[in-house]
Amino acid sequence: MDRPRTDHGHQALANLLGRWQGTTRLESGPWGAERTVEAEMTFTLVAGGSAVVQSYRHTETDGSHFEGHGIFTVDPVRRDVLWYYVDSVSPAPDAPARCTWHDGDLQVERHAGAGSIRHTLRITDGVLFDIAEIRRDGSAGADLRYRSAADGATAPYKPFMTSRYRRDPGAPAA
C-alpha cells in the first residue's frame, strides 16, 4: 500500500481548507424573493490528500435549509481542477465540471437542462467569496452549451447568489 498523499494537488485548494461562516445573498427569482441568509461552507481534505470535500448549507428564516456538497480533485494529466457537485434541489450532474483559473480565482461552469451556473471562488483579505451567476434561456431542454441570445450572441450570466465568509477561528483544523 502506498503512503497517503500529503498534498491535494493545487495550492489554491489548500487556501480553502477549514470552516467558513457568513451570509449568502440570493437575488429574487423562481427560488423566492431577494434575501440574505446565514450560511456556512467547509472544505475538508479527504482520501489521503487526493481530494477536497466542500459542504455548503444555508438556513431560511422559516427553518428550512438548502445544502450542497462538492468534491474537488486535480486531473493528474492536465493538472487542472475537477468539481463534482450535488445539492438538495438540482438533479445530479452526469460528470464533473472542469474548473479554470482567472487571476487566482477558481471558476467553474455547470451546465444543466434549465440553465448554466458559473461559480467563482475568491479569497481577498481573509474573506472567501462564492459568486454564483446564472444563465437561462427560453428554449428549455436544449443543450445549454449551444444556447444563445436572440441576436446570436451567448446569453449573459446574471448574478444569482453571492456568499461572503470569514474563516471560523474556533473550528478544528481541516
Protein Blocks (a to p, Z undefined) as FASTA:
>chain_A
ZZddfbehiaklmmmgccddddddddddfkbccdddddddddddeehhpaccdddddddf
kopacdddddddddfklopacdddddfkbccdfbdcddddeehiacdddddfkbccdddd
ddeehiacddddddddfkghiafklgccfkopacddddfbdcdddddfkbccZZ
